[in-house]
Amino acid sequence: MVAPVTRMDGGVTVLGFRSTFRDWAAETKDYPNLVVEMALGHAIDSKVEAAYRRGDLFEKRRALMDEWSRYMEAPA
C-alpha cells in the first residue's frame, strides 16, 4: 500500500512541488538531466551506470538549487 501524499501549506502536495521543480528546471535551465534527477534524489536505474558513477555533482546541484531558491523567493 502506498502512503498518501502529505499536503504542504496552501494545499500543495509534495509530489506536485517536486513536479513543478522538474518542469522549471527542464523548461528554463540548461542543467543536464542527471543533475536535476540527482537534485530530486532519484536513483540511477542502470546498475552498470550506478557502479561507475562515483561523483555526487554537489557543486552543480548546489548551483541549481540556489537558482531554484531565488526563483521561489521572487515576488509573483
Residue pairs with C-beta under 8 A, 6 or more apart in sequence:
5 13
5 14
5 15
6 13
6 14
7 13
7 14
8 14
8 17
18 40
21 39
21 40
21 68
22 36
22 40
24 68
24 71
25 31
25 36
25 39
25 64
25 68
26 36
29 64
29 67
31 60
31 64
32 60
34 57
35 57
35 60
35 61
35 64
36 64
38 56
38 57
38 61
39 61
39 64
39 65
43 50
44 50
44 53
